Amino acid sequence: MGLLILFIFILVIFCSIRQVNEYERGILFSFGRFSRILEPGWHIILPIVHSYKKIDIRTKTVDVPEQEAITKDNVSIKINAVLYYKIFDASKAVLAVENFNYAVSQLAQTTMRNIAGSVSLDELLTERDKLSTKICDIVDEATDPWGIKVENVELKDVSLPGEMKRVIAKIAEAEREKQAVITKAEGEVEASQNLAKAAAIMSSSPGALHLRTLATLNDLSSDQSNTIIFAVPIETLRAMEGKVTDEQVNLAASVIDKLK
């Protein structure tokens, strides 16, 4: 009889052993009341007397479903996000909220809609990081009594109506055309300034323009065109004019010498 009782006792103890892994924490209840947090390792959970619940304390990912919202400037959008959180107090996650994963997801959805409605469409599209941080701070503050730490929130996608997409595309095209006109005008101004500098340098150096003309003729010599129209600079004509005048002077001097 004693051996039977001992065997039953050992069997009960053996069946009562429960293992808590390193990434888990156990919430132990004694007669329905919270007793303590079970650390990783083996623990004896006596039937009827004890009950326990395992909580995974690793970082969890919540895919926040796509939500419809209206921005501050009355644009209808659809937005979704992904949220990362971690349990830092397993007892609060069990005692303070019924289903912490569902609660975090619902809280993230409502917060995301509220934030999207408080900003304009431009702010929503250009300042995603700032809005993600704001959502993260709000959700983290609300989940702190649940023993949950929200580590990060990332806005995944912002869907716009088809008409709004076309309007944004037209605005972007107009901005590109505007930038192209500005760039072209700036280039023309810079080119005109460089031309003015080159003209000033050539005008200050006698013969510089004539050398430039000869260089241009050299470049044209490799062209296969049959007809070339070339404008002769006035400086070249003046140089030729000066040469003819000198010859006339010499001829006149020689005639005068013969007459003598």
Phi, psi and omega per residue, in radians:
M1 nan -0.752 3.131
G2 -1.127 -0.651 3.120
L3 -1.177 -0.619 3.121
L4 -1.138 -0.760 3.125
I5 -1.115 -0.720 3.119
L6 -1.116 -0.692 3.126
F7 -1.132 -0.737 3.132
I8 -1.131 -0.691 -3.140
F9 -1.118 -0.783 3.128
I10 -1.117 -0.688 3.132
L11 -1.117 -0.722 3.127
V12 -1.123 -0.773 3.137
I13 -1.094 -0.743 -3.118
F14 -1.129 -0.727 3.131
C15 -1.265 -0.298 -3.112
S16 -1.564 -0.080 -3.118
I17 -1.299 2.266 3.093
R18 -2.222 2.510 -3.111
Q19 -1.887 2.325 3.047
V20 -1.966 2.117 -3.090
N21 -1.331 2.942 -3.077
E22 -1.068 -0.621 -3.097
Y23 -1.563 0.229 -3.113
E24 -2.185 2.822 2.958
R25 -2.345 2.490 3.135
G26 -1.832 2.417 3.097
I27 -1.813 1.941 -3.054
L28 -1.674 2.297 3.076
F29 -2.052 2.347 3.066
S30 -1.999 2.027 -3.076
F31 0.946 0.645 3.075
G32 1.537 -0.114 -3.131
R33 -1.824 2.548 3.121
F34 -1.124 2.270 -3.099
S35 -1.870 -1.046 -3.119
R36 -2.900 3.028 3.091
I37 -1.680 2.248 3.138
L38 -1.525 2.140 3.101
E39 -1.397 2.950 3.138
P40 -1.007 2.465 -3.138
G41 2.344 -2.906 3.113
W42 -1.645 2.449 3.134
H43 -2.441 2.599 3.111
I44 -1.685 2.074 3.124
I45 -1.941 1.825 -3.104
L46 -1.287 2.318 3.101
P47 -1.034 2.591 3.116
I48 1.228 -0.794 -3.086
V49 -1.308 -0.801 -3.040
H50 -1.986 2.702 2.915
S51 -2.566 2.710 -3.102
Y52 -2.602 2.867 3.136
K53 -2.423 2.271 3.122
K54 -1.502 2.445 3.106
I55 -2.195 2.185 3.090
D56 -1.418 2.127 -3.073
I57 -1.735 0.141 3.089
R58 -1.270 2.823 3.124
T59 -1.127 2.287 -3.119
K60 -1.929 2.676 3.140
T61 -2.000 2.254 3.098
V62 -2.055 2.059 3.088
D63 -1.506 1.808 -3.103
V64 -1.265 2.098 -3.091
P65 -1.054 2.785 3.134
E66 -1.098 2.288 -3.090
Q67 -2.087 2.451 3.055
E68 -1.560 2.376 -3.132
A69 -2.591 2.851 3.093
I70 -2.101 2.166 -3.090
T71 -1.271 3.052 -3.111
K72 -1.088 -0.533 3.110
D73 -1.680 0.468 2.991
N74 1.081 0.772 3.048
V75 -1.934 2.194 -3.135
S76 -1.403 2.239 -3.106
I77 -2.379 2.917 2.988
K78 -2.190 2.313 -3.024
I79 -2.407 2.468 3.047
N80 -2.370 2.915 -3.047
A81 -2.700 3.010 3.031
V82 -2.259 2.401 -3.039
L83 -2.150 2.431 3.114
Y84 -2.066 2.235 3.126
Y85 -2.481 2.854 -3.102
K86 -2.499 2.472 3.135
I87 -1.511 2.144 3.104
F88 -1.840 -0.233 3.072
D89 -2.406 1.744 -3.054
A90 -1.125 -0.581 -3.112
S91 -1.148 -0.740 3.107
K92 -1.148 -0.653 -3.131
A93 -1.093 -0.465 3.120
V94 -1.628 -0.724 -3.021
L95 -1.484 -0.539 -3.006
A96 -1.579 -0.356 -3.100
V97 -2.524 2.538 -3.058
E98 -1.212 -0.949 -3.141
N99 -2.290 1.668 -2.995
F100 -1.130 -0.591 -3.128
N101 -1.155 -0.787 3.106
Y102 -1.159 -0.683 -3.131
A103 -1.129 -0.731 3.121
V104 -1.127 -0.723 3.139
S105 -1.099 -0.796 -3.139
Q106 -1.142 -0.709 3.126
L107 -1.119 -0.695 3.123
A108 -1.143 -0.656 3.142
Q109 -1.122 -0.866 -3.119
T110 -1.145 -0.698 3.127
T111 -1.128 -0.704 -3.137
M112 -1.121 -0.709 3.092
R113 -1.134 -0.732 -3.135
N114 -1.119 -0.751 -3.136
I115 -1.165 -0.722 3.122
A116 -1.095 -0.575 3.136
G117 -1.385 -0.200 -3.110
S118 -1.696 -0.031 -3.130
V119 -2.217 2.838 3.096
S120 -1.417 2.970 -3.130
L121 -1.123 -0.711 3.133
D122 -1.072 -0.751 3.117
E123 -1.129 -0.653 -3.133
L124 -1.162 -0.616 -3.097
L125 -1.450 -0.547 -3.024
T126 -1.760 -0.309 -3.068
E127 -2.145 0.889 -3.111
R128 -1.132 -0.729 -3.121
D129 -1.063 -0.743 -3.136
K130 -1.131 -0.750 3.141
L131 -1.208 -0.643 3.096
S132 -1.079 -0.743 3.114
T133 -1.110 -0.684 3.141
K134 -1.144 -0.770 3.096
I135 -1.075 -0.744 3.141
C136 -1.053 -0.764 -3.126
D137 -1.122 -0.732 -3.110
I138 -1.163 -0.815 -3.123
V139 -1.169 -0.670 -3.136
D140 -1.113 -0.703 3.122
E141 -1.136 -0.668 -3.110
A142 -1.290 -0.524 -3.094
T143 -1.613 -0.064 -3.139
D144 -1.049 -0.707 3.080
P145 -1.136 -0.284 3.114
W146 -1.556 0.027 -3.108
G147 1.323 0.477 -3.071
I148 -2.089 2.352 3.083
K149 -1.944 2.021 3.090
V150 -1.440 2.054 -3.046
E151 -1.526 -0.654 -3.087
N152 -2.853 2.657 3.036
V153 -2.349 2.268 3.135
E154 -2.184 2.171 3.021
L155 -1.288 2.139 -3.042
K156 -1.520 -0.849 -3.019
D157 -2.675 2.537 3.047
V158 -2.160 1.976 -3.107
S159 -1.694 2.307 -3.130
L160 -1.962 2.706 3.034
P161 -1.092 2.734 -3.106
G162 -1.026 -0.727 -3.138
E163 -1.107 -0.705 -3.138
M164 -1.178 -0.612 3.092
K165 -1.092 -0.726 3.125
R166 -1.153 -0.696 3.116
V167 -1.099 -0.782 3.132
I168 -1.108 -0.658 3.116
A169 -1.121 -0.696 3.114
K170 -1.154 -0.694 3.115
I171 -1.106 -0.759 3.124
A172 -1.112 -0.692 3.122
E173 -1.138 -0.726 3.109
A174 -1.100 -0.678 3.111
E175 -1.131 -0.689 3.117
R176 -1.153 -0.719 3.098
E177 -1.119 -0.704 3.101
K178 -1.067 -0.779 3.141
Q179 -1.146 -0.625 3.122
A180 -1.142 -0.730 3.117
V181 -1.126 -0.745 3.135
I182 -1.098 -0.770 -3.141
T183 -1.103 -0.720 3.121
K184 -1.116 -0.750 3.128
A185 -1.114 -0.741 3.106
E186 -1.090 -0.659 3.098
G187 -1.140 -0.705 3.118
E188 -1.152 -0.673 3.102
V189 -1.111 -0.784 3.141
E190 -1.125 -0.706 3.129
A191 -1.139 -0.718 3.140
S192 -1.138 -0.644 3.094
Q193 -1.139 -0.718 3.112
N194 -1.157 -0.675 3.098
L195 -1.129 -0.691 3.121
A196 -1.116 -0.707 3.100
K197 -1.118 -0.754 3.131
A198 -1.106 -0.711 3.119
A199 -1.121 -0.692 3.133
A200 -1.131 -0.708 3.134
I201 -1.155 -0.749 -3.131
M202 -1.187 -0.662 -3.123
S203 -1.217 -0.445 -3.135
S204 -1.480 -0.193 -3.128
S205 -2.032 1.920 3.121
P206 -1.057 2.341 3.117
G207 1.518 -0.178 -3.119
A208 -1.146 -0.724 3.130
L209 -1.197 -0.591 3.109
H210 -1.141 -0.706 3.081
L211 -1.137 -0.644 3.099
R212 -1.131 -0.651 3.102
T213 -1.115 -0.760 3.122
L214 -1.115 -0.674 3.101
A215 -1.124 -0.659 3.108
T216 -1.142 -0.731 3.090
L217 -1.073 -0.621 3.115
N218 -1.157 -0.679 3.106
D219 -1.172 -0.626 -3.132
L220 -1.260 -0.359 -3.105
S221 -1.138 -0.419 3.130
S222 -1.533 -0.056 -3.139
D223 -1.396 2.474 -3.118
Q224 -1.564 0.093 -3.138
S225 -1.155 2.574 -3.141
N226 -1.504 -0.492 -3.084
T227 -2.131 2.223 3.114
I228 -2.203 2.163 3.061
I229 -1.789 2.065 -3.042
F230 -2.201 2.255 3.119
A231 -1.566 2.120 -3.136
V232 -1.459 2.167 -3.140
P233 -1.091 2.619 -3.131
I234 -1.088 -0.511 3.116
E235 -1.118 -0.646 3.114
T236 -1.152 -0.736 3.118
L237 -1.097 -0.682 3.119
R238 -1.150 -0.662 3.092
A239 -1.096 -0.746 3.106
M240 -1.151 -0.668 3.128
E241 -1.096 -0.738 3.114
G242 -1.123 -0.628 3.137
K243 -1.174 -0.763 3.124
V244 -1.111 -0.704 -3.134
T245 -1.088 -0.715 3.100
D246 -1.108 -0.718 3.113
E247 -1.127 -0.719 3.118
Q248 -1.098 -0.674 3.126
V249 -1.125 -0.760 3.141
N250 -1.114 -0.729 3.119
L251 -1.101 -0.728 3.141
A252 -1.130 -0.672 3.125
A253 -1.122 -0.676 -3.137
S254 -1.212 -0.623 3.112
V255 -1.151 -0.675 3.141
I256 -1.144 -0.654 3.120
D257 -1.136 -0.695 3.129
K258 -1.150 -0.685 -3.115
L259 -1.130 -0.525 3.120
K260 -1.213 nan nan
